C-alpha cells in the first residue's frame, strides 16, 4: 500500500546526529530500506521534517521502519495510506459503479 510517512525530528537530537555524523547514515539506511517513490525534506513547525512516500507491504513492517528513526532522532512519525492521481481515478470509477448499484 502506498504510504506517506511524515518524520519530524527532535531539534537537539537531530543537531547531535549532524554533529556526530550519524544523520547521513540514518537517512541513507532509511532510504535503502524503503526504496521510496519520493522523499522530500523541509522544515515544518520549527522541526526538520521528511515526507517519504513508499510501498508498505505489511503493517508488521512499521516497527522496523520507525524504530531506527525514533532512537537516534527522537522522531515523531506518522504513516498514512495515500493515493496518486491514477489511484484516485480508479477509486472514483469504482465509487460511481457502486452508487449505480444502490
C-alpha positions as CSV (number, residue, x, y, z in Angstrom):
1,X,0.0,0.0,0.0
2,X,1.3,3.4,-1.0
3,X,2.1,5.2,2.3
4,X,3.1,8.7,3.3
5,X,5.4,8.7,6.3
6,X,6.0,12.1,8.0
7,X,9.1,12.2,10.1
8,X,9.6,15.1,12.4
9,X,13.0,15.1,14.1
10,X,13.7,16.5,17.6
11,X,15.8,19.6,17.1
12,X,18.5,18.8,19.7
13,X,18.7,15.1,18.7
14,X,19.0,16.0,15.0
15,X,21.6,18.6,15.8
16,X,23.6,16.0,17.7
17,X,23.2,13.5,14.8
18,X,24.5,16.1,12.4
19,X,27.5,17.0,14.6
20,X,28.5,13.3,15.2
21,X,27.9,12.4,11.5
22,X,25.2,9.8,12.1
23,X,22.3,11.8,10.4
24,X,23.5,10.9,6.9
25,X,23.8,7.2,7.7
26,X,20.4,7.1,9.4
27,X,18.7,8.8,6.4
28,X,20.6,6.7,3.9
29,X,19.7,3.4,5.6
30,X,16.1,4.5,5.8
31,X,16.1,5.3,2.0
32,X,17.8,2.0,1.3
33,X,15.2,0.0,3.3
34,X,12.1,1.8,2.0
35,X,13.2,2.4,-1.7
36,X,10.8,5.4,-1.7
37,X,8.8,6.5,-4.7
38,X,9.6,10.1,-3.5
39,X,11.2,11.8,-0.5
40,X,11.1,15.4,0.4
41,X,12.8,17.3,3.2
42,X,11.8,20.6,4.7
43,X,11.2,22.5,8.0
44,X,7.7,22.3,9.5
45,X,6.7,23.7,12.8
46,X,10.3,24.6,13.5
47,X,11.5,20.9,13.1
48,X,13.4,19.1,10.4
49,X,10.8,17.2,8.6
50,X,10.8,14.4,6.0
51,X,7.9,13.3,3.8
52,X,8.6,9.9,2.4
53,X,6.3,8.0,0.0
54,X,6.9,4.3,-0.1
55,X,5.1,1.0,-0.5
56,X,4.2,-0.6,2.9
57,X,3.9,-4.3,2.0
58,X,2.8,-5.4,5.5
59,X,1.8,-3.4,8.6
60,X,4.2,-5.6,10.6
61,X,7.0,-3.6,8.9
62,X,6.0,-0.5,10.8
63,X,8.2,-1.1,13.9
64,X,11.3,-1.9,11.9
65,X,10.8,1.2,9.8
66,X,10.1,3.6,12.7
67,X,12.5,2.4,15.4
68,X,15.7,3.4,13.6
69,X,14.3,7.0,13.5
70,X,12.9,7.0,17.0
71,X,16.1,6.2,18.8
72,X,18.8,8.5,17.3
73,X,16.5,11.4,16.2
74,X,13.7,11.2,18.8
75,X,11.4,11.5,15.8
76,X,7.7,11.9,15.8
77,X,6.4,9.6,13.0
78,X,3.0,9.2,11.3
79,X,2.1,6.9,8.4
80,X,-1.0,7.3,6.3
81,X,-2.2,5.4,3.2
82,X,-2.2,7.8,0.2
83,X,-3.3,7.7,-3.5
84,X,-1.8,9.1,-6.6
85,X,-3.9,10.5,-9.4
86,X,-4.3,7.1,-11.1
87,X,-5.5,5.5,-7.8
88,X,-7.9,8.4,-7.3
89,X,-9.4,7.9,-10.8
90,X,-9.8,4.2,-10.2
91,X,-11.4,4.8,-6.9
92,X,-13.8,7.3,-8.3
93,X,-14.8,4.9,-11.1
94,X,-15.4,2.2,-8.5
95,X,-17.4,4.6,-6.4
96,X,-19.6,5.5,-9.4
97,X,-20.3,1.8,-10.2
98,X,-21.2,1.2,-6.5
99,X,-23.5,4.2,-6.5
100,X,-25.3,3.0,-9.6
101,X,-26.0,-0.4,-8.0
102,X,-27.6,1.1,-4.8
